[in-house]
Amino acid sequence: MDFISKNLPYLLAGISVGGQYALIAIGYTMVYGILRLINFAHGDIFTVAALVLVYSSTIMPLYLSIPLTLAATVILGLVVERVAYKPLRNAPRMSVMISAIGVSYLLQNLALYITGGLAQTYPAIPFISNTIKIGPATTKIVTVVTPILTIVLVFALMQLINHTKIGMAMRSVANDFETSRLMGIKVDNIISMTFVIGSFLAAVGSLLYFTNYASVVPTSGAMPGLKAFVAAVFGGIGSIPGAVIGAFIIGICENIIKGLGWTTFSDAFTFALLIVILIVKPTGLFGEKATDKV
């Protein structure tokens, strides 16, 4: 009983941060599933969402600044896709990857210019910033809200993908890009929709994440973005349920490691796990083995 009471706060924190990683990881895995592209700018879009709320909340109430943040993040994701990726649709994959890295550094430097490199304090969001007692542990309500909201959003996304025309088109484009175009599917619109969904989920993840970690700097999204990418690879990149399960596993494990007093190694564990997974099962837990078409 003493073991549970001692480690319950870390387990709760792990479930919460795992849900936040999951919302970011879905963006990585959806874009990769359709474009076979790792969107390295995704973590920086997550940071921009935080900064938009920080600045907008100083001039308007939160009930207006939160929807504004979600809308601005979606528009940013759409602009990034149209400006940095769409012109390179038929370019070599390495060119697209370099473009993604360029967008990442551009967003980081814009954030650095706007903030002056100073840490910005994230506003306290009513209700989810309040504390709650769960057994012997005291935590914020966001810790409980995060996994529930993550599961609801993932369920809604899976319904969209499996039971709507847009979802059918997404699956078709992910399966065969050129054939989908020949069948009359507007591939560019489907790709844009993928970026819209990924950016929206990253913005929601940002709201939840920075409620717990209230300091925002231009590189705040780098480590969560990397860990979400590892979660996507761990679960099988291209698989949404895999990305979510991988994110929860990574979030729980890294917080249990902190609970054991090995905080220094919590980040190292995530990347060591990536190496082990790539050696043992390169396609991840739920990834399908790729087959080359002749």
N, C-alpha and C positions, 0 to 999 in steps of 0.2 A: 504493500500500500504506500509505503514511504517512497519507493522507486517511482510509482505512478505520479504521486503528488509533486515529486521533484522534477519529473520530465514532462509533465502535461503541458506547461507553457511552451516548451520547445516543439512538442508534437502539434499543438494548435497553430503555432507560428509557421511550422513547416507546411501544414495543410493550406494555410492562408497564402503564403508566398508561392506555393506550388500552383494554386489557382491563378495567381497573377502571371507567373511564368507561362501557364497554359494559354492565357489570352494572347500573349505575345507570340508564342510558338505556333499558334494556328495561322497567323499571318505568314510566317516563314513557310510552313508546310503547304498552304494553299497556293502561294506564288510558285513554289518549287514544283508542285503537282501539275501546274499548267505550263509554266514557262521553262521549267528545269533551271531556274535561276535562284540563287541565294540572295535575297534582298538585304544587303549589308546595311542599308540605310534604315531598316525597320526599327532598330533600337533607338536611333536618333529621332525618329518620328514620335516615339514614346516619350522622349525628353521634351520635344517641342510641345506636345500636348500638355505636359506639366507646366511649362513656362507660359503658355497661353492662359491657363487658368490662374497662375500667379499674378500676371499683369492685368487680366480682365477683371479679376475679383476686386481690384483696387478702385475700379471706376463703375462697377455695377454689382448688384446683389448676386449671390451664388446661384439662385434659381434661374438667372439669365446667363451667367458666365459658364456654367457647366454645359448647357446645350450648345453654347457658342464654341466651347472647347471641342466638343464632339464633332460639330460641323466643320470647324477649321482644320481639325486633324484629318477628316475624311477628304476635304478639298486638297490638303497638302499631299496626301497619298496619291490622289488622282493626278495632281500636277507632276509629281515625281515620275509616275508611270508614263505620262504623255510626253514629258520633256526629256527624260533620261533613258527610258527603255524602249518606247515605241519606235523612235527613229532607228534603233539598232536591232529591230525585229529579225532581220536576215543577216546580221553581222555575226562573226565568229563569237562563240560563247565567252571567250576571254575578254573581248571588247565590252560585252555587257557587264561582266564582273568588275572590270576596271571602272566603268561608269557608275556602278553601284557603290564602290568604295569612294569614288569622287563625290557622290551625293552625300554620303555619310560625313565626310570631312567638311563639305560645304555647310551642312546643317550645324555641325559642331562649332565651326568658326563663326557662323552667323549668331549662334547662341552666345558664344564668347564675346562677340562684339556688343550685343544687346545688353548682356548682364555685366559686362566689364570683368568677367571672371569671378564675380562675387557669388557666394551661395545665396539662393533665394529661399525664403521661408514659405512653405506650402500652406495655403489657408486651411483651417480646420473646417471640415465639412460636417454640418449638424447631423446628429444621430449616429453615423458610422464612426465618428471620432470619439464618441462617449465610451466609457469603460463598462465592462460587464464582468461578473464573477461566474466562472464555470468550475464547479468543484473547488479545489484549493487554488486554482489559477485565476489571476485577474488579467484581463486582456481587453483590447478595444473591440467594439461591435463589428468593425470591418473584418476581423479575423473569422467571425461566424458568417458574415454576409458573403465574403469572397468565394468560398467553395460552392455555396448555394447558387449564387449569381452565375458563376462559371458553368456549372452543370446546366442551368436553365438556358444560357446563351448557346452552349454547345449543342444542346438538344434542339433548340430552334434552328441553328445552322444546319444540323443534320437533316431536319425536316425540309429545309429549303433546298438542300442538295439532292435529296432523294425523292421529293414529291412535288417539285415545281418545274416548269419549263426552263427557267434560268438554271436551276440545278442540273437538269438533264443536259443542257448545253455545256455547263462547266465540266461535267463528267466526260462528255464527248470530246471537248477540246483537250482535256487532260490525257485522254486515251490516244487521240490522233488529231494533231493540229491541222494538217493539210486537208485531210478528208472532211473534217468539220467545216472548213472554209468552202469546200466544193459542195457540201450539202446545204449551203446557204446560211450557216450560222455566222453571225457577226462577231468574229473572233476578237476584234479589238474591243468591242463593248463588253464581252465576257471577261477579258483580261482586266479591264478597268473596274468592273464589278468586283473582281477578286481583290484588287487593291483597296477598294472602298470598304469591303467587309473586314479585311485585315487591319486597316488603319482605324476603323471604328472600334474593333476589339482591343487594339493597342491603347487607344484613348481611355477605354473603360478600365483596362489593366493599370494605366497610369494613375487614374483617380484612386484606385484601391491601394496601389503600391505606395504612393507618396502620402497617403493618409497615415501610413505606418512610419515611413522614412521621410520626414517633413522637410529635408534640405535638398534643394535642386541646384545642380551645377551643370555646365554644358555637356559633361561626359557621364551624367547620371544613368543614361540608358545603355551605356556600353556593356557593363557587367550583366544586368538583367537580360539584355538582348543576346549576349553570348550564351548565357545559361539556357535561355529559351530555345536557342538554336541547337544546343546540345540535347535538350529535351526532345526536340523534333527529330533529331538524328537517332536518339536512343529509342524513341517509340516507333521509328520507321518513317523517314521524311516522305511526305505525300499522304500519310495517313493521319486524319484529324483525331480519331480516338487514340491513336498511338502517341501523338504529340501531347495530348491532355494527360494520359497516364504517365508518360515519361516525365512531364513537368511536375506532377504531384510526387512521384518517386524522388526526383532530385530535390524538390523543396523540403520534403520530410527528412531525407537523409542528411542534407547539409545542416539542418537545424538540430537534429539529434547529435551530430558531430560537435556542434557548438555546445550542446547540453553536456557532453562528455568532457568539455574543457579544452577541446582541440580547435578552437575558433580559427587559428592561423591556417589550418588545413582544410577548412570548409570549402573554399573556392577550388583548391587543388583537387579535392575529391571529385568535383563535377567533371573536370577535364580528364582526370585519370579514368573515370567511368567511361567517358567518350572513347578513349584509347582502347579500353578493354572490349567495349561493345563492337568497335570497328574491327578488332582482331577476331572476336568470337563469332559475331553475327553482323556482317557489314551492312545488311539491309535494315537493321534495327528489329525491335520486338515484333512489329506488325507490318513491316515493309515487305513488299513482294519482290521476288527476284526479277531483275530486268532481263528482257529477252531482246536480242537484236533482230530486226526484221531484215530479211534478205530480199 
